[in-house]
């Protein structure tokens, strides 16, 4: 087995493709830690990261004959990312099922929803921070602090028409940005908290 240690990743990959188990073992020993740490950064759980890393190597061995590897490191990293995405998609489905069961049993606001609301609020605040100052203030006072438009007009020394125009502009910007980006962000952040 020791002669495998002197071979390059590409040579090992070529031998493994021919079914050489020793070459696979060397690849495994050489790259397991790096892949595990990469998975752990993404899923924040040692147990899950270990499972994903094992699945990646199992798939790597099972598909060895059909693999087209240009460079081993990026190839393994891509396989690992794929396994992470598969895991996240599965756990998201489980989460949604769990959440719907919870919602049927409990009517009070769940902790998940509270976290989701906080994240959403943070995203909306970050989005509106890009708006011109008065526009941002009208939106944040009205929508995030529940203050009335007449009250805001008085404080900012603007007319009701101007306040409404600012609010319309801010809402349009928030809606268009929230549709895709925040939805995806929320999913990732909610999954990443495990």
Order of alpha helices (4+ residues) and beta strands (2+ residues): alpha-alpha-alpha-alpha-alpha-alpha-alpha-alpha-alpha
